Amino acid sequence: MTRLDVRKTYKLYIGGKFPRSESGRSYEVVSASGAFLANASMGSRKDVRDAVVAARAAQPGWAGATPYNRGQVLYRVAEVLEGRRAQFVEEVGAGEGLAAKAAGALVDASVDRLVWYAGWTDKVAQVLGNLNPVAGPFFNVSGPEPTGVVGILAPQESSLLGLVSVVAPVIATGNTAVVLTSAGRPLPSITFGEVLATSDVPGGVVNLITAKTAEVAPWLASHRDVNAIDLTGAAGADGVDWGALEAEAAGNLKRVLRPALSDGRPVEPDWSASPGLDRIRAFVETKTVWHPKGL
């Protein structure tokens, strides 16, 4: 007996919940071969505003958690992701046109990257901080602090490993994130939202919006309650002018992580390379405290 094709429409992930887009619109998601996969919500300017509100509300509590606790939470995300490995292999393979073995390798690398950043949460202060030598009876200590709410343009091509590689370093140090997912390959990011919702990540720490990047990115870049923006996903995004987004971000002096460039044009990084600490360093601020030594 032939069954009806149940065509699922995925929702957004904002504030730990899965709301429908305020726009009431959706768009078709197709595989690398052009076959229909699902419908995704078409996020709007209002959805971006709602996500920023959720991220701002969650940021003080997340920043106030101990680095060790944040590391344990990230490790739990890795565990839950690995438990849904088969689904991610299917979605990554369909979206990126990969065989199961190659897609599986990317899913495994994504799990490993989460574990890698989980291990750095309680070590960043020792590496990026310092006890400064001063002339006088004072302690002078510098240490990294989270920037706040970070907007992220997720990679367009690398639907899972790239997504994890830009989100994990942001939240590892106590920032919260508003993420515009890959427009053409959003399914792994939507499933990643389900992973976050069923792990220990507090609602609002990561917010995922499926949308046409060029349509909503300017609102994220210009939002005055967003403290920093990662423009990595400008590479390959139709109609996105990363220079214009950087100019919008200047309105409230946002920190800006520019996309990788080749001949002046944005390109996606090699996500298989060792990540280093550049993405962690990009979204922390060094604060210095003076304290008298006493007698």
NORJO-V516138 format. One record per residue. PHI is phi in degrees with one decimal (* if undefined). Layout:
phi->PHI
phi->PHI
This chain:
phi->*
phi->-79.5
phi->-89.5
phi->-70.1
phi->-81.9
phi->-86.1
phi->-94.8
phi->-79.7
phi->-111.9
phi->-78.9
phi->-100.8
phi->-83.7
phi->-128.0
phi->-135.6
phi->62.2
phi->80.5
phi->-124.0
phi->-120.0
phi->-80.4
phi->-74.4
phi->-64.7
phi->-60.8
phi->-70.3
phi->73.5
phi->-104.9
phi->-145.9
phi->-142.0
phi->-78.8
phi->-107.6
phi->-119.6
phi->-76.1
phi->-60.8
phi->-92.5
phi->94.9
phi->-80.3
phi->-65.9
phi->-113.4
phi->-172.3
phi->-106.6
phi->-121.6
phi->-63.5
phi->-96.0
phi->-63.3
phi->-128.4
phi->-58.1
phi->-63.7
phi->-63.4
phi->-61.8
phi->-60.7
phi->-61.7
phi->-66.6
phi->-65.8
phi->-60.3
phi->-65.0
phi->-65.6
phi->-64.8
phi->-65.3
phi->-83.8
phi->-64.2
phi->-60.5
phi->-66.4
phi->-69.0
phi->-66.1
phi->-78.3
phi->-68.1
phi->-68.6
phi->-54.8
phi->-60.9
phi->-64.2
phi->-61.5
phi->-63.3
phi->-65.2
phi->-65.2
phi->-61.8
phi->-64.4
phi->-65.4
phi->-59.5
phi->-60.7
phi->-62.3
phi->-67.9
phi->-60.2
phi->-65.1
phi->-67.3
phi->-110.6
phi->-54.6
phi->-60.1
phi->-65.8
phi->-65.7
phi->-60.2
phi->-64.9
phi->-71.3
phi->-65.2
phi->-61.9
phi->-66.9
phi->-70.6
phi->-101.5
phi->67.3
phi->-113.8
phi->-70.3
phi->-58.0
phi->-64.3
phi->-67.7
phi->-64.7
phi->-62.1
phi->-64.1
phi->-69.7
phi->-64.8
phi->-62.2
phi->-64.7
phi->-66.9
phi->-61.6
phi->-60.9
phi->-68.2
phi->-62.5
phi->-63.6
phi->-60.1
phi->-69.5
phi->-58.8
phi->-70.2
phi->-88.9
phi->-56.5
phi->-99.1
phi->-119.4
phi->-60.3
phi->-62.0
phi->-69.6
phi->-84.8
phi->-95.9
phi->-98.3
phi->-165.3
phi->-94.9
phi->-88.9
phi->-73.4
phi->-135.0
phi->-91.6
phi->148.6
phi->-81.9
phi->-134.4
phi->-94.5
phi->-127.1
phi->-119.6
phi->-110.3
phi->-148.8
phi->-78.5
phi->-127.5
phi->-64.4
phi->-72.0
phi->137.4
phi->-94.2
phi->-116.4
phi->-86.8
phi->-131.9
phi->-93.1
phi->-68.3
phi->-55.8
phi->-81.1
phi->-92.0
phi->-87.3
phi->-74.2
phi->-122.8
phi->-60.4
phi->-63.9
phi->-61.1
phi->-60.7
phi->-68.9
phi->-98.8
phi->-83.9
phi->-58.4
phi->-67.0
phi->-69.1
phi->-83.9
phi->-61.5
phi->-102.1
phi->104.4
phi->-77.8
phi->-115.2
phi->-133.4
phi->-117.0
phi->-112.6
phi->-91.0
phi->-75.3
phi->-55.6
phi->-70.2
phi->-89.6
phi->-131.2
phi->-85.3
phi->-60.4
phi->-60.5
phi->-70.1
phi->-65.4
phi->-66.0
phi->-62.2
phi->-61.3
phi->-65.6
phi->-63.3
phi->-61.6
phi->-67.4
phi->-105.3
phi->-109.5
phi->-102.3
phi->-74.3
phi->-61.0
phi->-58.2
phi->96.5
phi->-67.6
phi->-127.1
phi->-125.7
phi->-118.1
phi->-121.2
phi->-88.0
phi->-169.8
phi->-78.3
phi->-55.0
phi->-63.6
phi->-77.5
phi->-112.0
phi->-57.3
phi->-60.2
phi->-71.6
phi->-71.1
phi->-65.7
phi->-93.6
phi->-63.9
phi->-81.0
phi->-103.4
phi->-101.9
phi->-91.3
phi->-157.9
phi->-144.3
phi->-105.2
phi->-97.4
phi->-51.9
phi->-72.5
phi->-66.5
phi->-69.2
phi->82.7
phi->-89.0
phi->-61.2
phi->76.8
phi->-96.5
phi->-105.3
phi->-65.6
phi->-64.7
phi->-66.0
phi->-65.8
phi->-63.0
phi->-65.9
phi->-61.6
phi->-66.8
phi->-69.8
phi->-56.3
phi->-125.0
phi->57.7
phi->-61.5
phi->-70.0
phi->-126.7
phi->-100.5
phi->-72.7
phi->-70.8
phi->-63.5
phi->-120.0
phi->-136.7
phi->55.7
phi->80.9
phi->-112.7
phi->-68.3
phi->-135.2
phi->-77.3
phi->-67.2
phi->-83.4
phi->-71.3
phi->-80.4
phi->-73.3
phi->-58.7
phi->-72.2
phi->64.1
phi->-108.6
phi->-58.9
phi->-75.6
phi->-71.3
phi->-62.9
phi->-65.6
phi->-123.6
phi->-126.0
phi->-116.9
phi->-86.9
phi->-116.1
phi->-117.5
phi->-122.2
phi->-102.0
phi->-144.2
phi->-65.9
phi->-76.3
phi->82.5
phi->-83.4
